[in-house]
């Protein structure tokens, strides 16, 4: 392919030649920390979301959050290590295939995250509009939405795959660059301008608009306690997802500034500083480590899930040995089998005459606990029992009343 030599070189695959040895050490170190933190955080988030999905019905918001963490995990596993290796060396030694696919796969994952944020903002607004409504979403609907997101995300950055190539000049080290043929200059000129608008500006503007509407819905007070509780949950969910969107926008924006600077610089014009280009990529990859931290700080559900996972990992008891198991079984058998010959007890004559005590059932005890006796009523019955009345034992009380009346008339 005939390339335009008047245009400056555009390095691909995250490879940027570094003159400073400090940058060759610092950038891979930062990327290594991001890789470890992002891997641990996103694996925990995915595990918590999958565990919660087994307990209840499928949720569109949880599925989109799962897709967001899955895209972060792909970046952590397959892109960040390649970037760290490319920055640590002064030449591209990772082969032709990684040179062709590295930029394309990175931009595909970032595009999938951006589209996922736009869809989750719309879903969050629908939930905030009526939080008490139970919406049943089938699995095939969720899978269809996620499939469309990934197909669009994989298709948009395909030009980066087509024009990335490994170049090996004579007597020099191999470099991974963008080799654009002359007949594709107009196409790439339009692509580099429209790509940030389609991938960054449009989805995130759409997301901020619906998050703003969702937050306005959450500010309304409910008349019932259940509605108020649902509105509080909706407000917390909206603020968490809005924080994720705002963090992604702020940390991703410098990368697009460097993108426009690189693709619109003139041959003799100023080039972006090497430190600035490296910092923009570090910030972009740091989003994958920041999202799990936001989930933990702003969601009680994720905090409880992380606490339960931490307890399982730290408080896991060792398995008992065979001797301990035999000892425990012997103790249980001795407790369960009672002694067949109880020890005789000496009983006094008064105790022999007394009838055996009637055992109180658990139901009668519970009834007494539920129906306490008031102090006044207890005092009344105590007085009645202490001073027995003779009339209580009289079988014909009306005749006694007549005799008492005659006796009183005679005395008068």
For each residue, the residues with C-beta under 8 A, 3 or more apart:
1: 179 181
2: 181 182
3: 7 179 180 181 182
4: 7 180 182 185
5:
6: 267
7: 3 4 10 180 267
8: 265 266 267 271
9: 175 177 178
10: 7 177 178 262 263
11: 15 16 17 175 176 177 178
12: 15 99 102 103 160 164 165 176 177 178
13: 82 86 92 94 98 99 102 103 164 176
14: 79 82 83 86 87 102 103 106 281
15: 11 12 86 87 92 175 176
16: 11 86 87 274 277 278
17: 11 90 175
18: 23 24 27 87 90 274 278
19: 274
20: 23 24 274
21: 24 25
22: 25 26
23: 18 20 26 27 87 274 275 278
24: 18 20 21 27 28 87 88 89 90
25: 21 22 28 29 88
26: 22 23 29 30
27: 18 23 24 30 31 84 87 88 278 282
28: 24 25 31 32 84 85 87 88
29: 25 26 32 33
30: 26 27 33 34 282
31: 27 28 34 35 80 81 83 84 87 282 285
32: 28 29 35 36 84
33: 29 30 36 37
34: 30 31 37 38 76 80 282 285 286 288 289
35: 31 32 38 39 76 80 81 84
36: 32 33 39 40
37: 33 34 40 41 289
38: 34 35 41 42 72 73 75 76 80 285 288 289 292
39: 35 36 42 43 73 76 77
40: 36 37 43 44
41: 37 38 44 45 289 291 292 293 296
42: 38 39 45 46 69 70 72 73 76 288 291 292
43: 39 40 46 47 73
44: 40 41 47 48 292 305 306 309
45: 41 42 48 49 65 69 291 292 295 302
46: 42 43 49 50 66 69 70 73
47: 43 44 50 51 305 309
48: 44 45 51 52 301 302 305 306 309
49: 45 46 52 53 62 65 66 69
50: 46 47 53 54 66
51: 47 48 54 55 305
52: 48 49 55 56 62 301 305
53: 49 50 56 58 59 62 63
54: 50 51
55: 51 52
56: 52 53 59
57: 136 137
58: 53 62 63 137 138 139 142
59: 53 56 62 63 137
60: 63 64 123 135 137 142 145
61: 64 65 120 123 124 127 237 241
62: 49 52 53 58 59 65 66
63: 53 58 59 60 66 67 142 145 146
64: 60 61 67 68 116 119 120 123 145 146
65: 45 49 61 62 68 69 120 295
66: 46 49 50 62 63 69 70
67: 63 64 70 71 112 116 146 149
68: 64 65 71 72 113 116 117 120 244 291
69: 42 45 46 49 65 66 72 73 291 292
70: 42 46 66 67 73 74
71: 67 68 74 75 109 110 112 113 116
72: 38 42 68 69 75 76 113 287 288 291 292
73: 38 39 42 43 46 69 70 76 77 288
74: 70 71 77 78 79 105 109
75: 38 71 72 78 79 80 106 109 110 285 288
76: 34 35 38 39 42 72 73 79 80 285 288
77: 39 73 74 80 81
78: 74 75 81 82 105
79: 14 74 75 76 82 83 102 105 106 109 285
80: 31 34 35 38 75 76 77 83 84 285 288
81: 31 35 77 78 84 85
82: 13 14 78 79 85 86 94 98 102
83: 14 31 79 80 86 87 281 285
84: 27 28 31 32 35 80 81 87 88
85: 28 81 82 88 89 94
86: 13 14 15 16 82 83 89 92 94 176
87: 14 15 16 18 23 24 27 28 31 83 84 278
88: 24 25 27 28 84 85
89: 24 85 86 92 93
90: 17 18 24 173
91: 173 174 175
92: 13 15 86 89 99 166 173 174 175 176
93: 89 174
94: 13 82 85 86 98 99 102
95: 98 99 166
96: 99 100 166
97: 100 101
98: 13 82 94 95 101 102
99: 12 13 92 94 95 96 102 164 165 166 176
100: 96 97 104 161 164 165 166
101: 97 98 104 105 161 164
102: 12 13 14 79 82 94 98 99 105 106 164 176
103: 12 13 14 106 107 157 160 161 164
104: 100 101 107 108 157 158 160 161 164
105: 74 78 79 101 102 108 109
106: 14 75 79 102 103 109 110
107: 103 104 110 111 156 157 160 199
108: 104 105 111 112 153 154 156 157
109: 71 74 75 79 105 106 112 113 153
110: 71 75 106 107 113 114 199 252 284
111: 107 108 114 115 152 153 156 157 199
112: 67 71 108 109 115 116 149 150 153
113: 68 71 72 109 110 116 117 248 287
114: 110 111 117 118 199 200 203 204 248
115: 111 112 118 119 149 152 153 203
116: 64 67 68 71 112 113 119 120 149
117: 68 113 114 120 121 203 204 207 241 244 245 248
118: 114 115 121 122 203 204 206 207
119: 64 115 116 122 123 145 149
120: 61 64 65 68 116 117 123 124 207 241
121: 117 118 124 125 206 207 208 209 210 211 214 241 245
122: 118 119 125 126 206 210
123: 60 61 64 119 120 126 127
124: 61 120 121 127 128 210 211 214 237 238 241
125: 121 122 128 129 210 211 213 214 217
126: 122 123 129 130 135
127: 61 123 124 130 131 135 214 234 237
128: 124 125 131 213 214 215 217 218 234 235 238
129: 125 126 214 217
130: 126 127 133
131: 127 128 227 230 231 233 234
132: 226 227 230
133: 130
134:
135: 60 126 127
136: 57
137: 57 58 59 60 141 142
138: 58 141 142
139: 58 142 143
140: 143 144
141: 137 138 144 145
142: 58 60 63 137 138 139 145 146
143: 139 140 146 147
144: 140 141 147 148
145: 60 63 64 119 141 142 148 149
146: 63 64 67 142 143 149 150
147: 143 144 150 151
148: 144 145 151 152
149: 67 112 115 116 119 145 146 152 153
150: 112 146 147 153 154
151: 147 148 154 155
152: 111 115 148 149 155 156
153: 108 109 111 112 115 149 150 156 157
154: 108 150 151 157 158
155: 151 152 158
156: 107 108 111 152 153 195 198 199
157: 103 104 107 108 111 153 154 160 161 195
158: 104 154 155 161 162
159: 162 163 187 188 191
160: 12 103 104 107 157 163 164 178
161: 100 101 103 104 157 158 164
162: 158 159
163: 159 160 178 179 180 184 188
164: 12 13 99 100 101 102 103 104 160 161 176 177 178 179
165: 12 99 100 176 177 178 179
166: 92 95 96 99 100 174 175 176
167: 174 175 176 177 179
168: 172 174 175
169: 172 175
170:
171:
172: 168 169 175
173: 90 91 92
174: 91 92 93 166 167 168
175: 9 11 15 17 91 92 166 167 168 169 172
176: 11 12 13 15 86 92 99 102 164 165 166 167
177: 9 10 11 12 164 165 167
178: 9 10 11 12 160 163 164 165
179: 1 3 163 164 165 167
180: 3 4 7 163 184 185 188
181: 1 2 3 184 185
182: 2 3 4 185
183:
184: 163 180 181 187 188
185: 4 180 181 182 188 189
186: 189 190
187: 159 184 190 191
188: 159 163 180 184 185 191 192
189: 185 186 192 193
190: 186 187 193 194
191: 159 187 188 194 195
192: 188 189 195 259 260 263 264
193: 189 190 196 197
194: 190 191 197 198
195: 156 157 191 192 198 199
196: 193 199 200 201 256 259 260
197: 193 194 200 201 202
198: 156 194 195 201 202
199: 107 110 111 114 156 195 196 202 203
200: 114 196 197 203 204 252 253 256
201: 196 197 198 204 205
202: 197 198 199 205 206
203: 114 115 117 118 199 200 206 207
204: 114 117 118 200 201 207 208 245 248 249
205: 201 202 208 209
206: 118 121 122 202 203 209 210
207: 117 118 120 121 203 204 210 211 245
208: 121 204 205 211 212 245
209: 121 205 206 212 213
210: 121 122 124 125 206 207 213 214
211: 121 124 125 207 208 214 215 238 241 242 245
212: 208 209 215 216
213: 125 128 209 210 216 217
214: 121 124 125 127 128 129 210 211 217 218 234 238
215: 128 211 212 218 219 235 238 239 242
216: 212 213 219
217: 125 128 129 213 214 220 234
218: 128 214 215 231 234 235 238
219: 215 216 235
220: 217 231
221: 228 231
222: 225 226 227 228 230 231
223: 227
224: 227 228
225: 222 228 229
226: 132 222 229 230
227: 131 132 222 223 224 230 231
228: 221 222 224 225 231 232
229: 225 226 232 233
230: 131 132 222 226 227 233 234
231: 131 218 220 221 222 227 228 234 235
232: 228 229 235 236
233: 131 229 230 236 237
234: 127 128 131 214 217 218 230 231 237 238
235: 128 215 218 219 231 232 238 239
236: 232 233 239 240 298 299 300
237: 61 124 127 233 234 240 241 299
238: 124 128 211 214 215 218 234 235 241 242
239: 215 235 236 242 243 298
240: 236 237 243 244 294 295 298 299
241: 61 117 120 121 124 211 237 238 244 245
242: 211 215 238 239 245 246
243: 239 240 246 247 294 298
244: 68 117 240 241 247 248 291 294 295
245: 117 121 204 207 208 211 241 242 248 249
246: 242 243 249 250
247: 243 244 250 251 287 290 291 294
248: 113 114 117 204 244 245 251 252 287 291
249: 204 245 246 252 253
250: 246 247 253
251: 247 248 254 283 284 286 287 290
252: 110 200 248 249 255 256 283 284 287
253: 200 249 250 256 257
254: 251 257 258 276 279 280 283 284
255: 252 258 259 280 281 283 284
256: 196 200 252 253 259 260
257: 253 254 260 261 280
258: 254 255 261 262 272 276 277 280
259: 192 196 255 256 262 263
260: 192 196 256 257 263 264
261: 257 258 264 265 272
262: 10 258 259 265 272 277
263: 10 192 259 260
264: 192 260 261
265: 8 261 262 269 270 271 272
266: 8 269
267: 6 7 8
268:
269: 265 266
270: 265
271: 8 265
272: 258 261 262 265 276 277
273: 276 277
274: 16 18 19 20 23 277 278
275: 23 278 279
276: 254 258 272 273 279 280
277: 16 258 262 272 273 274 280 281
278: 16 18 23 27 87 274 275 281 282
279: 254 275 276 282 283
280: 254 255 257 258 276 277 283 284
281: 14 83 255 277 278 284 285
282: 27 30 31 34 278 279 285 286
283: 251 252 254 255 279 280 286 287
284: 110 251 252 254 255 280 281 287
285: 31 34 38 75 76 79 80 83 281 282 288 289
286: 34 251 282 283 289 290
287: 72 113 247 248 251 252 283 284 290 291
288: 34 38 42 72 73 75 76 80 285 291
289: 34 37 38 41 285 286 292 293
290: 247 251 286 287 293 294
291: 41 42 45 68 69 72 244 247 248 287 288 294 295
292: 38 41 42 44 45 69 72 289 295 296
293: 41 289 290 296 297
294: 240 243 244 247 290 291 297 298
295: 45 65 240 244 291 292 298 299 302
296: 41 292 293 299 302 303 306
297: 293 294
298: 236 239 240 243 294 295
299: 236 237 240 295 296 302 303
300: 236 303 304
301: 48 52 304 305
302: 45 48 295 296 299 305 306
303: 296 299 300 306 307
304: 300 301 307 308
305: 44 47 48 51 52 301 302 308 309
306: 44 48 296 302 303 309 310
307: 303 304 310 311
308: 304 305 311 312
309: 44 47 48 305 306 312 313
310: 306 307 313 314
311: 307 308 314 315
312: 308 309 315 316
313: 309 310 316
314: 310 311
315: 311 312
316: 312 313
317:
318:
319:
320: 324 325 328
321: 324 325
322: 325 326
323: 326 327
324: 320 321 327 328
325: 320 321 322 328 329
326: 322 323 329 330
327: 323 324 330 331
328: 320 324 325 331 332
329: 325 326 332 333
330: 326 327 333 334
331: 327 328 334 335
332: 328 329 335 336
333: 329 330 336 337
334: 330 331 337
335: 331 332
336: 332 333
337: 333 334
338:
339: 342
340:
341:
342: 339
343:
344:
345:
346:
347: 351 352
348: 351 352
349: 352 353
350: 353 354
351: 347 348 354
352: 347 348 349
353: 349 350
354: 350 351
355:
356:
357:
358:
359:
360: 364 365
361: 364 365
362: 365 366
363: 366 367
364: 360 361 367 368
365: 360 361 362 368 369
366: 362 363 369 370
367: 363 364 370 371
368: 364 365 371 372
369: 365 366 372
370: 366 367
371: 367 368
372: 368 369
373: 377 378
374: 377 378
375: 378 379
376: 379 380
377: 373 374 380 381
378: 373 374 375 381 382
379: 375 376 382 383
380: 376 377 383 384
381: 377 378 384 385
382: 378 379 385 386
383: 379 380 386 387
384: 380 381 387 389
385: 381 382 388
386: 382 383
387: 383 384
388: 385 392
389: 384 392
390: 393 394
391: 394 397 400
392: 388 389
393: 390
394: 390 391 397 400
395:
396: 399 400
397: 391 394 400 401
398: 401 402
399: 396 402 403
400: 391 394 396 397 403 404
401: 397 398 404 405
402: 398 399 405 406
403: 399 400 406 407
404: 400 401 407 408
405: 401 402 408 409
406: 402 403 409 410
407: 403 404 410 411
408: 404 405 411 412
409: 405 406 412
410: 406 407
411: 407 408
412: 408 409
